[in-house]
Structures are given as structure tokens and as C-alpha cells.
Amino acid sequence: QVQLVESGGGLVQAGGSLRLSCAASGRTFSISSMSWFRQAPGKAREFVAALTWSGGSSYYAEFVKGRFTISRDSAKNTVYLQMYSLKPEDAAVYYCAARQSAQDYWGQGTQVTVSS
């Protein structure tokens, strides 16, 4: 089992920045990747960014390329999502996910609100 706790969400003006954190605990030794997803009201959950845990390769949704950066602190089992140039359409609940073997684990989500 892996437990994930997100933090760092909040209210920010358009053009502002936020950094989300996701701390993993439990059986973290075999996590292969960690990702961020988001879900806005009335919309499906969508992929935002992912990071492979061993090689550190990162992947981004087209709509966040150049604005968001995913990174990790392996010693703290924590993954971050640095978000710049936020837009009102970035407002959503952001979820962290961890993949371990064929199992996906999810956090409870953190709300990001962007005012125009």
C-alpha cells in the first residue's frame, strides 16, 4: 500500500504561480512513476504531468508544456508540480497518483483556484 498526501493548493491570480507537493509513504520502494492529474467541475479527470522514479524522465500534457514543471525529492519520497503563468482554465482539483507494479494509488486532491 502507498499513501499519498497532496498540499500546496490555494487561490492565485491569473499569471501567478503555485507549487504543489505530494508526499508518498508506506511501501514506496517499488514505485515506478508518479503523476499529476486534475479534474475541473463537470469535466473528466485529465493527465497533467508524470515522472519516472528511476530515470527521472518527465512527460507533460500539451496544455502545460513550458508552464508547469514536475520534479522529485527521492529522499523525501515527494513529487512536486511547479506551476507558472496560471490561467483560469487551470483551476481544478489536482490529484497525485503513484504507480506500483500494476496498481495505481491516488491522493485526496488539492484545490487550485485561479482568479481572472
All heavy atoms as an XYZ file, in Angstrom:
882
protein
N       0.837     -1.198      0.000
C       0.000      0.000      0.000
C       0.872      1.248      0.000
O       1.920      1.273      0.630
C      -0.885      0.029      1.246
C      -2.026     -0.985      1.229
C      -3.227     -0.521      0.440
O      -3.300      0.628      0.049
N      -4.157     -1.438      0.205
N       0.410      2.227     -0.736
C       1.083      3.524     -0.784
C       0.066      4.591     -0.420
O      -1.062      4.581     -0.920
C       1.660      3.801     -2.189
C       2.239      5.213     -2.259
C       2.723      2.771     -2.545
N       0.449      5.477      0.461
C      -0.410      6.603      0.812
C       0.183      7.879      0.227
O       1.404      8.078      0.272
C      -0.535      6.746      2.339
C      -1.254      5.599      3.016
C      -0.361      4.379      3.201
O       0.802      4.495      3.597
N      -0.883      3.193      2.907
N      -0.694      8.714     -0.304
C      -0.266      9.953     -0.936
C      -1.011     11.126     -0.314
O      -2.238     11.065     -0.150
C      -0.548      9.924     -2.443
C       0.075      8.778     -3.226
C      -0.453      8.761     -4.650
C       1.592      8.889     -3.235
N      -0.270     12.169      0.004
C      -0.878     13.362      0.583
C      -0.421     14.573     -0.203
O       0.775     14.886     -0.239
C      -0.515     13.529      2.069
C      -1.137     14.808      2.623
C      -0.988     12.320      2.872
N      -1.385     15.243     -0.843
C      -1.071     16.452     -1.598
C      -1.213     17.683     -0.714
O      -1.990     17.697      0.241
C      -2.010     16.623     -2.802
C      -1.994     15.505     -3.813
C      -3.169     14.569     -3.651
O      -3.659     14.432     -2.512
O      -3.613     13.979     -4.643
N      -0.492     18.715     -1.076
C      -0.607     20.003     -0.393
C      -0.146     21.098     -1.341
O       0.426     20.811     -2.398
C       0.240     20.022      0.882
O       1.603     19.821      0.588
N      -0.428     22.329     -0.964
C       0.065     23.465     -1.742
C      -0.963     24.164     -2.595
O      -0.666     25.191     -3.209
N      -2.164     23.615     -2.660
C      -3.200     24.279     -3.440
C      -3.643     25.576     -2.784
O      -3.282     25.873     -1.650
N      -4.425     26.342     -3.521
C      -4.919     27.590     -2.975
C      -5.473     28.485     -4.061
O      -5.709     28.061     -5.194
N      -5.655     29.748     -3.692
C      -6.182     30.756     -4.606
C      -5.038     31.616     -5.119
O      -4.216     32.102     -4.328
C      -7.203     31.629     -3.874
C      -7.734     32.855     -4.616
C      -8.498     32.429     -5.855
C      -8.595     33.689     -3.685
N      -4.985     31.794     -6.416
C      -3.934     32.607     -7.021
C      -4.537     33.402     -8.165
O      -5.504     32.961     -8.793
C      -2.771     31.715     -7.501
C      -3.221     30.777     -8.605
C      -1.570     32.532     -7.932
N      -3.968     34.569     -8.414
C      -4.431     35.363     -9.549
C      -3.869     34.806    -10.846
O      -2.804     34.186    -10.865
C      -3.988     36.814     -9.380
C      -4.761     37.576     -8.328
C      -4.446     39.060     -8.335
O      -3.331     39.448     -8.684
N      -5.406     39.875     -7.948
N      -4.586     35.053    -11.922
C      -4.098     34.644    -13.240
C      -2.708     35.235    -13.458
O      -2.458     36.401    -13.137
C      -5.055     35.104    -14.321
N      -1.817     34.400    -13.982
C      -0.440     34.822    -14.177
C       0.466     34.480    -13.015
O       1.686     34.579    -13.121
N      -0.133     34.056    -11.910
C       0.637     33.723    -10.726
C       1.180     32.311    -10.750
O       1.049     31.587    -11.745
N       1.789     31.926     -9.620
C       2.451     30.629     -9.510
C       2.011     29.908     -8.244
O       1.626     30.541     -7.253
C       3.972     30.815     -9.460
O       4.448     31.508    -10.589
N       2.091     28.596     -8.292
C       1.869     27.750     -7.128
C       2.769     26.541     -7.264
O       3.092     26.124     -8.379
C       0.418     27.260     -7.046
C      -0.660     28.144     -6.430
C      -2.012     27.447     -6.540
C      -0.344     28.469     -4.981
N       3.140     25.975     -6.131
C       3.856     24.706     -6.133
C       3.078     23.697     -5.305
O       2.846     23.906     -4.110
C       5.275     24.844     -5.588
C       6.088     23.567     -5.804
C       7.513     23.663     -5.312
N       7.628     23.464     -3.876
C       8.734     23.059     -3.266
N       9.820     22.813     -3.982
N       8.759     22.933     -1.959
N       2.702     22.614     -5.956
C       2.015     21.522     -5.285
C       3.039     20.475     -4.855
O       4.036     20.256     -5.542
C       0.982     20.884     -6.209
C      -0.044     21.825     -6.847
C      -1.027     21.010     -7.690
C      -0.764     22.641     -5.812
N       2.750     19.843     -3.739
C       3.599     18.769     -3.240
C       2.766     17.520     -3.049
O       1.574     17.598     -2.743
C       4.229     19.151     -1.896
O       5.020     20.310     -2.004
N       3.406     16.381     -3.219
C       2.759     15.091     -2.984
C       3.753     14.208     -2.253
O       4.769     13.815     -2.833
C       2.325     14.454     -4.287
S       1.656     12.783     -4.089
N       3.454     13.920     -1.018
C       4.325     13.083     -0.205
C       3.800     11.652     -0.186
O       2.634     11.432      0.134
C       4.403     13.643      1.210
N       4.671     10.720     -0.520
C       4.309      9.305     -0.536
C       4.855      8.617      0.707
O       5.961      8.909      1.164
C       4.864      8.630     -1.788
N       4.068      7.703      1.239
C       4.508      6.904      2.390
C       3.986      5.493      2.224
O       3.177      5.197      1.345
C       4.014      7.535      3.697
O       2.601      7.578      3.716
N       4.462      4.619      3.093
C       4.079      3.215      3.002
C       5.094      2.446      2.175
O       6.291      2.656      2.300
N       4.632      1.564      1.325
C       5.525      0.720      0.531
C       5.973      1.466     -0.728
O       5.572      1.154     -1.838
C       4.823     -0.587      0.176
C       4.444     -1.405      1.411
C       3.605     -2.622      1.038
N       4.310     -3.565      0.192
C       5.127     -4.516      0.626
N       5.361     -4.638      1.926
N       5.707     -5.339     -0.223
N       6.837      2.438     -0.525
C       7.242      3.312     -1.630
C       8.404      2.783     -2.437
O       8.734      3.325     -3.488
C       7.621      4.700     -1.086
O       8.724      4.550     -0.183
C       6.457      5.355     -0.367
N       9.039      1.702     -1.985
C      10.285      1.260     -2.598
C      10.114      0.803     -4.033
O      11.058      0.814     -4.802
C      10.928      0.151     -1.765
C      10.045     -1.044     -1.561
C      10.050     -2.106     -2.464
C       9.200     -1.115     -0.467
C       9.224     -3.198     -2.274
C       8.377     -2.205     -0.272
C       8.387     -3.251     -1.182
N       8.918      0.397     -4.423
C       8.749     -0.117     -5.784
C       7.866      0.784     -6.654
O       7.328      0.354     -7.664
C       8.164     -1.525     -5.743
O       6.927     -1.521     -5.074
N       7.754      2.043     -6.268
C       7.015      2.979     -7.117
C       7.793      3.176     -8.414
O       8.996      3.419     -8.395
C       6.824      4.329     -6.409
C       5.815      4.195     -5.271
C       6.355      5.399     -7.394
C       5.643      5.468     -4.451
N       7.124      3.037     -9.533
C       7.799      3.199    -10.819
C       7.604      4.599    -11.393
O       8.468      5.099    -12.123
C       7.309      2.161    -11.824
O       5.893      2.275    -12.002
N       6.496      5.220    -11.100
C       6.264      6.574    -11.593
C       5.252      7.288    -10.709
O       4.471      6.649    -10.001
C       5.759      6.555    -13.033
O       4.482      5.959    -13.110
N       5.313      8.618    -10.774
C       4.316      9.426    -10.086
C       3.807     10.476    -11.043
O       4.562     10.960    -11.905
C       4.898     10.047     -8.815
C       5.200      9.008     -7.747
S       5.759      9.685     -6.181
C       4.231     10.390     -5.559
N       2.549     10.796    -10.901
C       1.901     11.674    -11.870
C       1.001     12.676    -11.176
O       0.630     12.494    -10.018
C       1.035     10.841    -12.826
O       1.773      9.812    -13.441
N       0.671     13.696    -11.938
C      -0.352     14.656    -11.525
C      -1.475     14.632    -12.553
O      -1.227     14.623    -13.766
C       0.227     16.068    -11.442
C       1.138     16.284    -10.276
C       2.498     16.212    -10.258
C       0.741     16.619     -8.933
N       2.977     16.470     -9.006
C       1.916     16.724     -8.175
C      -0.489     16.834     -8.314
C       1.908     17.044     -6.815
C      -0.499     17.148     -6.963
C       0.688     17.253     -6.225
N      -2.685     14.619    -12.028
C      -3.880     14.733    -12.837
C      -4.693     15.897    -12.273
O      -4.436     16.377    -11.171
C      -4.726     13.450    -12.757
C      -4.136     12.292    -13.494
C      -3.057     11.587    -12.984
C      -4.672     11.878    -14.711
C      -2.507     10.510    -13.664
C      -4.133     10.806    -15.398
C      -3.055     10.117    -14.874
N      -5.686     16.323    -13.023
C      -6.572     17.352    -12.496
C      -7.990     17.108    -12.994
O      -8.199     16.471    -14.037
C      -6.101     18.743    -12.905
C      -6.237     19.079    -14.391
C      -5.599     20.422    -14.695
N      -5.865     20.848    -16.058
C      -5.335     21.932    -16.610
N      -4.492     22.705    -15.911
N      -5.638     22.262    -17.849
N      -8.930     17.639    -12.224
C     -10.329     17.499    -12.594
C     -11.069     18.782    -12.249
O     -11.135     19.173    -11.078
C     -10.968     16.301    -11.892
C     -12.366     16.002    -12.365
C     -12.864     14.654    -11.876
O     -12.354     14.088    -10.908
N     -13.858     14.125    -12.558
N     -11.590     19.417    -13.271
C     -12.397     20.618    -13.094
C     -13.864     20.204    -12.974
O     -14.253     19.124    -13.439
C     -12.192     21.560    -14.273
N     -14.694     21.046    -12.364
C     -16.115     20.697    -12.205
C     -16.771     20.378    -13.542
O     -16.617     21.125    -14.517
C     -16.701     21.965    -11.590
C     -15.568     22.611    -10.888
C     -14.358     22.320    -11.727
N     -17.473     19.264    -13.589
C     -18.189     18.873    -14.789
C     -17.320     18.291    -15.890
O     -17.817     17.996    -16.978
N     -16.038     18.134    -15.611
C     -15.121     17.596    -16.630
C     -14.478     16.305    -16.148
O     -14.423     16.027    -14.942
C     -14.047     18.624    -16.975
C     -14.589     19.884    -17.633
C     -13.461     20.775    -18.115
C     -13.993     22.000    -18.849
N     -12.894     22.868    -19.343
N     -13.962     15.544    -17.094
C     -13.264     14.315    -16.759
C     -11.884     14.632    -16.188
O     -11.307     15.690    -16.471
C     -13.136     13.436    -17.999
N     -11.385     13.705    -15.407
C     -10.022     13.854    -14.892
C      -9.054     13.764    -16.066
O      -9.207     12.910    -16.951
C      -9.737     12.760    -13.870
C      -8.461     12.959    -13.098
C      -8.348     11.955    -11.941
N      -9.412     12.149    -10.950
C      -9.432     11.530     -9.780
N      -8.446     10.705     -9.442
N     -10.421     11.750     -8.937
N      -8.046     14.628    -16.071
C      -7.103     14.629    -17.185
C      -5.662     14.614    -16.689
O      -5.343     15.134    -15.618
C      -7.317     15.856    -18.092
C      -7.137     17.194    -17.424
C      -7.421     18.376    -18.357
O      -7.724     18.154    -19.548
O      -7.347     19.518    -17.878
N      -4.827     14.021    -17.495
C      -3.396     13.919    -17.208
C      -2.738     15.291    -17.317
O      -3.026     16.054    -18.244
C      -2.750     12.945    -18.187
C      -1.255     12.948    -18.157
C      -0.557     12.309    -17.143
C      -0.541     13.602    -19.149
C       0.821     12.323    -17.117
C       0.840     13.611    -19.138
C       1.528     12.976    -18.118
N      -1.835     15.569    -16.371
C      -1.096     16.825    -16.396
C       0.400     16.580    -16.618
O       0.990     17.145    -17.536
C      -1.294     17.609    -15.078
C      -0.426     18.861    -15.055
C      -2.765     17.958    -14.883
N       0.997     15.738    -15.786
C       2.437     15.508    -15.888
C       2.786     14.218    -15.165
O       2.061     13.781    -14.272
C       3.223     16.666    -15.278
N       3.909     13.620    -15.564
C       4.364     12.382    -14.936
C       5.881     12.354    -14.888
O       6.558     13.016    -15.690
C       3.848     11.162    -15.696
N       6.386     11.571    -13.953
C       7.831     11.459    -13.751
C       8.151     10.008    -13.429
O       7.531      9.430    -12.531
C       8.244     12.357    -12.585
C       9.722     12.486    -12.267
C      10.433     13.255    -13.358
C       9.911     13.182    -10.926
N       9.092      9.417    -14.176
C       9.532      8.078    -13.824
C      10.464      8.170    -12.618
O      11.291      9.083    -12.542
C      10.255      7.389    -14.984
O      11.411      8.172    -15.334
C       9.344      7.265    -16.187
N      10.313      7.239    -11.718
C      11.021      7.381    -10.449
C      12.502      7.018    -10.563
O      13.350      7.600     -9.890
C      10.363      6.513     -9.388
C      10.530      7.050     -8.007
C      11.194      6.475     -6.973
C      10.030      8.307     -7.522
N      11.142      7.297     -5.866
C      10.441      8.418     -6.184
C       9.300      9.344     -8.091
C      10.111      9.522     -5.393
C       8.982     10.441     -7.313
C       9.381     10.525     -5.984
N      12.824      6.063    -11.421
C      14.214      5.620    -11.510
C      15.053      6.549    -12.383
O      16.112      7.021    -11.971
C      14.280      4.189    -12.050
O      13.650      4.137    -13.329
N      14.572      6.819    -13.588
C      15.362      7.617    -14.513
C      15.061      9.088    -14.496
O      15.799      9.890    -15.062
N      13.971      9.458    -13.860
C      13.639     10.866    -13.780
C      13.115     11.474    -15.064
O      13.102     12.690    -15.219
N      12.680     10.641    -16.014
C      12.103     11.180    -17.241
C      10.747     11.799    -16.937
O       9.979     11.285    -16.136
C      11.927     10.066    -18.282
O      13.166      9.514    -18.631
N      10.466     12.912    -17.596
C       9.211     13.616    -17.347
C       8.381     13.728    -18.619
O       8.919     13.752    -19.723
C       9.498     15.002    -16.772
O      10.327     15.745    -17.636
N       7.098     13.800    -18.416
C       6.140     13.881    -19.511
C       5.072     14.897    -19.133
O       4.688     14.983    -17.963
C       5.498     12.512    -19.752
C       6.506     11.419    -19.961
C       7.004     10.692    -18.884
C       6.998     11.132    -21.232
C       7.956      9.708    -19.060
C       7.955     10.140    -21.418
C       8.429      9.442    -20.325
O       9.375      8.477    -20.509
N       4.603     15.635    -20.131
C       3.637     16.699    -19.868
C       2.490     16.664    -20.862
O       2.675     16.326    -22.034
C       4.320     18.067    -19.961
C       5.390     18.280    -18.921
C       6.722     17.978    -19.188
C       5.059     18.782    -17.665
C       7.706     18.167    -18.228
C       6.037     18.979    -16.699
C       7.352     18.668    -16.985
O       8.318     18.853    -16.027
N       1.339     17.087    -20.394
C       0.235     17.356    -21.307
C       0.594     18.591    -22.105
O       1.280     19.504    -21.615
C      -1.059     17.577    -20.524
N       0.124     18.620    -23.320
C       0.479     19.726    -24.215
C       0.089     21.073    -23.625
O       0.830     22.058    -23.764
C      -0.203     19.511    -25.560
C       0.393     20.325    -26.699
C       1.833     19.969    -26.988
O       2.202     18.777    -26.891
O       2.592     20.901    -27.301
N      -1.014     21.120    -22.919
C      -1.528     22.405    -22.461
C      -0.743     22.977    -21.268
O      -0.984     24.114    -20.866
C      -3.025     22.317    -22.118
C      -3.386     21.235    -21.143
C      -3.176     21.398    -19.784
C      -3.925     20.044    -21.594
C      -3.504     20.404    -18.883
C      -4.260     19.031    -20.711
C      -4.050     19.212    -19.353
N       0.205     22.222    -20.705
C       1.003     22.765    -19.610
C       2.490     22.865    -19.952
O       3.274     23.368    -19.147
C       0.840     21.946    -18.308
C      -0.614     21.903    -17.883
C       1.433     20.551    -18.436
N       2.864     22.410    -21.125
C       4.270     22.475    -21.505
C       4.776     23.913    -21.485
O       4.137     24.813    -22.014
C       4.470     21.876    -22.898
C       4.492     20.363    -22.913
C       4.783     19.820    -24.300
C       4.827     18.309    -24.303
N       5.073     17.772    -25.662
N       5.924     24.090    -20.850
C       6.511     25.415    -20.745
C       6.005     26.216    -19.565
O       6.566     27.269    -19.246
N       4.947     25.742    -18.909
C       4.396     26.469    -17.759
C       4.535     25.666    -16.466
O       4.688     26.258    -15.393
C       2.923     26.806    -17.992
C       2.668     27.699    -19.184
C       1.225     28.192    -19.197
N       0.260     27.111    -19.289
C      -0.725     26.900    -18.403
N      -0.866     27.700    -17.364
N      -1.567     25.888    -18.580
N       4.417     24.357    -16.538
C       4.479     23.500    -15.354
C       5.750     22.661    -15.404
O       6.199     22.255    -16.484
C       3.278     22.552    -15.306
C       1.943     23.199    -15.068
C       1.778     24.572    -15.088
C       0.832     22.405    -14.812
C       0.539     25.153    -14.868
C      -0.411     22.964    -14.582
C      -0.562     24.339    -14.628
N       6.284     22.381    -14.229
C       7.452     21.513    -14.123
C       7.223     20.496    -13.016
O       6.875     20.870    -11.890
C       8.718     22.325    -13.805
O       8.938     23.295    -14.841
C       9.932     21.411    -13.726
N       7.422     19.216    -13.342
C       7.324     18.164    -12.338
C       8.738     17.798    -11.902
O       9.652     17.720    -12.731
C       6.563     16.936    -12.890
C       6.282     15.928    -11.772
C       7.292     16.299    -14.068
C       5.321     14.804    -12.192
N       8.901     17.603    -10.610
C      10.223     17.255    -10.093
C      10.039     16.370     -8.867
O       8.910     16.138     -8.421
C      11.015     18.513     -9.739
O      10.366     19.242     -8.712
N      11.141     15.887     -8.333
C      11.035     14.972     -7.197
C      12.159     15.228     -6.207
O      13.201     15.785     -6.540
C      11.146     13.533     -7.695
C      12.502     13.277     -8.325
C      12.676     11.878     -8.810
N      13.964     11.744     -9.496
C      14.453     10.627     -9.943
N      13.775      9.510     -9.785
N      15.611     10.581    -10.564
N      11.913     14.803     -4.987
C      12.944     14.695     -3.963
C      12.884     13.247     -3.505
O      12.012     12.880     -2.714
C      12.671     15.669     -2.813
C      13.751     15.651     -1.770
O      14.409     14.599     -1.597
O      13.962     16.679     -1.111
N      13.771     12.428     -4.044
C      13.724     10.994     -3.773
C      13.904     10.696     -2.289
O      13.291      9.781     -1.753
C      14.802     10.275     -4.580
O      14.596     10.472     -5.959
N      14.735     11.477     -1.630
C      14.999     11.233     -0.210
C      13.743     11.448      0.626
O      13.557     10.810      1.664
C      16.117     12.148      0.275
N      12.877     12.333      0.156
C      11.652     12.620      0.887
C      10.441     11.912      0.299
O       9.324     12.091      0.778
C      11.386     14.134      0.883
C      12.423     14.946      1.622
C      12.064     16.432      1.595
C      13.082     17.254      2.351
N      12.742     18.708      2.329
N      10.661     11.110     -0.756
C       9.541     10.447     -1.447
C       8.448     11.444     -1.794
O       7.257     11.204     -1.574
C       8.965      9.315     -0.588
C       9.894      8.131     -0.506
O      10.559      7.777     -1.481
N       9.989      7.530      0.656
N       8.871     12.563     -2.313
C       7.944     13.650     -2.601
C       8.097     14.093     -4.043
O       9.221     14.206     -4.549
C       8.189     14.832     -1.661
O       7.941     14.415     -0.313
C       7.258     15.994     -1.985
N       6.997     14.324     -4.688
C       6.996     14.856     -6.041
C       6.315     16.221     -6.008
O       5.410     16.444     -5.199
C       6.300     13.892     -7.027
C       4.820     13.772     -6.740
C       6.535     14.337     -8.457
N       6.809     17.114     -6.836
C       6.314     18.483     -6.862
C       5.758     18.826     -8.241
O       6.170     18.254     -9.253
C       7.440     19.466     -6.528
C       8.109     19.193     -5.209
C       9.308     18.478     -5.161
C       7.560     19.659     -4.022
C       9.926     18.220     -3.951
C       8.181     19.397     -2.807
C       9.357     18.673     -2.781
O       9.966     18.417     -1.576
N       4.841     19.756     -8.262
C       4.375     20.327     -9.520
C       4.458     21.837     -9.376
O       3.662     22.448     -8.667
C       2.944     19.895     -9.836
C       2.431     20.353    -11.207
C       3.188     19.614    -12.324
C       0.930     20.105    -11.342
N       5.467     22.407    -10.019
C       5.620     23.859    -10.018
C       4.814     24.412    -11.182
O       5.042     24.013    -12.325
C       7.095     24.236    -10.163
C       7.339     25.733    -10.209
C       7.044     26.416     -8.901
O       7.598     26.073     -7.871
N       6.171     27.422     -8.944
N       3.910     25.303    -10.860
C       3.011     25.845    -11.879
C       3.239     27.344    -12.010
O       3.152     28.080    -11.020
C       1.554     25.562    -11.496
C       1.278     24.090    -11.249
S      -0.458     23.728    -10.933
C      -0.694     24.526     -9.352
N       3.551     27.771    -13.207
C       3.755     29.183    -13.522
C       2.688     29.643    -14.509
O       2.044     28.848    -15.176
C       5.136     29.401    -14.166
C       6.312     29.064    -13.303
C       7.019     27.874    -13.485
C       6.748     29.933    -12.307
C       8.115     27.559    -12.704
C       7.846     29.621    -11.520
C       8.519     28.439    -11.727
O       9.608     28.141    -10.945
N       2.552     30.952    -14.612
C       1.641     31.552    -15.607
C       0.268     30.893    -15.580
O      -0.275     30.506    -16.618
C       2.252     31.428    -17.018
O       3.514     32.062    -17.075
N      -0.274     30.763    -14.393
C      -1.553     30.086    -14.255
C      -2.671     30.844    -14.945
O      -2.695     32.083    -14.964
C      -1.863     29.876    -12.775
C      -1.075     28.734    -12.141
C      -1.049     28.852    -10.625
C      -1.659     27.389    -12.560
N      -3.572     30.065    -15.503
C      -4.721     30.607    -16.231
C      -5.998     30.185    -15.519
O      -6.010     29.168    -14.812
C      -4.742     30.051    -17.656
C      -3.460     30.279    -18.444
C      -3.532     29.579    -19.788
C      -2.252     29.761    -20.586
N      -2.326     29.062    -21.903
N      -7.083     30.906    -15.709
C      -8.348     30.493    -15.084
C      -8.728     29.061    -15.443
O      -9.300     28.344    -14.610
C      -9.345     31.502    -15.647
C      -8.533     32.728    -15.881
C      -7.197     32.226    -16.344
N      -8.392     28.627    -16.639
C      -8.727     27.260    -17.051
C      -7.864     26.200    -16.371
O      -8.126     25.007    -16.513
C      -8.642     27.105    -18.579
C      -7.329     27.540    -19.178
C      -7.374     28.951    -19.725
O      -7.971     29.832    -19.060
O      -6.812     29.181    -20.813
N      -6.852     26.608    -15.623
C      -6.063     25.655    -14.845
C      -6.732     25.327    -13.512
O      -6.284     24.420    -12.794
C      -4.664     26.209    -14.551
C      -3.805     26.338    -15.800
O      -3.843     25.423    -16.639
O      -3.104     27.360    -15.925
N      -7.776     26.041    -13.161
C      -8.470     25.792    -11.901
C      -9.078     24.395    -11.894
O      -9.780     24.008    -12.842
C      -9.552     26.833    -11.689
N      -8.795     23.658    -10.843
C      -9.262     22.273    -10.749
C      -8.808     21.700     -9.413
O      -8.029     22.336     -8.689
C      -8.686     21.429    -11.893
N      -9.275     20.509     -9.133
C      -8.688     19.727     -8.052
C      -7.542     18.937     -8.677
O      -7.732     18.245     -9.687
C      -9.702     18.782     -7.405
C      -9.015     17.938     -6.333
C     -10.855     19.571     -6.802
N      -6.372     19.072     -8.107
C      -5.186     18.384     -8.609
C      -4.918     17.149     -7.754
O      -4.870     17.241     -6.522
C      -3.989     19.323     -8.593
C      -4.012     20.295     -9.742
C      -4.944     21.331     -9.795
C      -3.126     20.172    -10.804
C      -4.986     22.212    -10.865
C      -3.150     21.053    -11.883
C      -4.091     22.065    -11.899
O      -4.129     22.939    -12.976
N      -4.760     16.032     -8.437
C      -4.538     14.756     -7.771
C      -3.160     14.220     -8.097
O      -2.698     14.299     -9.248
C      -5.566     13.725     -8.227
C      -6.987     14.053     -7.868
C      -7.799     14.758     -8.749
C      -7.529     13.645     -6.647
C      -9.111     15.061     -8.428
C      -8.839     13.948     -6.311
C      -9.620     14.655     -7.204
O     -10.920     14.952     -6.883
N      -2.546     13.636     -7.105
C      -1.287     12.938     -7.282
C      -1.598     11.444     -7.407
O      -2.515     10.937     -6.748
C      -0.415     13.207     -6.061
S       1.115     12.299     -6.009
N      -0.838     10.762     -8.258
C      -1.005      9.319     -8.415
C       0.364      8.661     -8.435
O       1.325      9.228     -8.958
C      -1.764      9.013     -9.700
N       0.413      7.465     -7.901
C       1.648      6.681     -7.913
C       1.358      5.321     -8.521
O       0.333      4.709     -8.210
C       2.198      6.521     -6.502
N       2.246      4.877     -9.371
C       2.096      3.544     -9.964
C       3.113      2.605     -9.335
O       4.314      2.894     -9.299
C       2.295      3.599    -11.468
C       2.329      2.219    -12.112
C       1.850      2.238    -13.523
N       0.411      2.502    -13.605
C      -0.277      2.472    -14.754
N       0.360      2.233    -15.885
N      -1.559      2.718    -14.759
N       2.618      1.486     -8.872
C       3.459      0.458     -8.254
C       3.016     -0.875     -8.824
O       1.890     -1.300     -8.556
C       3.302      0.485     -6.738
C       4.164     -0.501     -5.999
C       3.843     -0.485     -4.519
O       2.759     -0.870     -4.118
N       4.783     -0.030     -3.717
N       3.869     -1.496     -9.598
C       3.517     -2.714    -10.344
C       2.307     -2.380    -11.198
O       2.354     -1.456    -11.983
C       3.235     -3.862     -9.375
O       4.384     -4.129     -8.614
N       1.231     -3.071    -11.051
C       0.047     -2.804    -11.864
C      -1.004     -2.030    -11.082
O      -2.141     -1.891    -11.541
C      -0.546     -4.120    -12.340
N      -0.591     -1.491     -9.938
C      -1.535     -0.814     -9.054
C      -1.309      0.697     -9.083
O      -0.171      1.161     -9.045
C      -1.346     -1.329     -7.627
C      -2.305     -0.769     -6.609
C      -3.664     -1.410     -6.679
O      -3.793     -2.604     -6.921
N      -4.697     -0.623     -6.478
N      -2.418      1.431     -9.162
C      -2.345      2.891     -9.072
C      -2.924      3.340     -7.742
O      -3.982      2.854     -7.320
C      -3.134      3.546    -10.211
C      -2.442      3.382    -11.553
O      -1.195      3.345    -11.572
O      -3.148      3.288    -12.566
N      -2.238      4.264     -7.105
C      -2.699      4.842     -5.859
C      -2.951      6.326     -6.078
O      -2.238      6.977     -6.842
C      -1.663      4.639     -4.748
C      -1.426      3.191     -4.410
C      -0.434      2.468     -5.068
C      -2.206      2.550     -3.448
C      -0.228      1.127     -4.767
C      -1.995      1.211     -3.144
C      -1.006      0.508     -3.811
O      -0.805     -0.815     -3.514
N      -3.953      6.844     -5.380
C      -4.343      8.242     -5.553
C      -4.357      8.976     -4.228
O      -4.711      8.411     -3.192
C      -5.738      8.321     -6.183
C      -5.791      7.801     -7.580
C      -5.995      6.510     -7.962
C      -5.614      8.543     -8.779
N      -5.959      6.414     -9.331
C      -5.728      7.645     -9.861
C      -5.381      9.886     -9.062
C      -5.617      8.042    -11.203
C      -5.270     10.295    -10.386
C      -5.391      9.379    -11.436
N      -4.050     10.258     -4.293
C      -4.207     11.118     -3.146
C      -5.620     11.672     -3.105
O      -6.440     11.402     -3.978
N      -5.863     12.493     -2.096
C      -7.209     13.021     -1.904
C      -7.471     14.282     -2.721
O      -8.607     14.718     -2.857
C      -7.438     13.322     -0.416
C      -6.892     14.656      0.071
C      -5.369     14.713      0.153
O      -4.682     13.697      0.012
N      -4.833     15.901      0.380
N      -6.419     14.854     -3.271
C      -6.574     16.034     -4.117
C      -6.357     17.330     -3.369
O      -6.546     17.409     -2.155
N      -5.942     18.341     -4.109
C      -5.780     19.681     -3.548
C      -6.363     20.680     -4.541
O      -6.136     20.573     -5.744
C      -4.302     19.990     -3.232
O      -4.204     21.243     -2.556
C      -3.423     20.001     -4.471
N      -7.132     21.612     -4.031
C      -7.860     22.552     -4.880
C      -6.960     23.700     -5.328
O      -6.267     24.323     -4.511
C      -9.058     23.125     -4.116
C      -9.860     24.157     -4.891
C     -10.678     23.547     -5.992
O     -11.416     22.590     -5.764
N     -10.565     24.096     -7.205
N      -6.996     23.971     -6.607
C      -6.320     25.146     -7.166
C      -7.392     26.042     -7.778
O      -8.162     25.594     -8.633
C      -5.284     24.743     -8.232
C      -4.740     25.987     -8.946
C      -4.145     23.968     -7.585
N      -7.438     27.271     -7.335
C      -8.392     28.238     -7.843
C      -7.624     29.401     -8.452
O      -6.701     29.927     -7.812
C      -9.309     28.750     -6.715
O      -9.968     27.634     -6.108
C     -10.362     29.709     -7.268
N      -7.971     29.771     -9.664
C      -7.271     30.852    -10.356
C      -8.279     31.954    -10.669
O      -9.243     31.718    -11.413
C      -6.599     30.351    -11.650
C      -5.794     31.488    -12.295
C      -5.701     29.158    -11.370
N      -8.058     33.113    -10.119
C      -8.967     34.233    -10.365
C      -8.487     35.045    -11.558
O      -7.294     35.229    -11.775
C      -9.042     35.122     -9.129
O      -7.779     35.697     -8.850
N      -9.438     35.517    -12.333
C      -9.088     36.286    -13.540
C      -9.043     37.774    -13.236
O      -9.403     38.235    -12.181
C     -10.103     36.005    -14.643
O     -11.406     36.287    -14.200
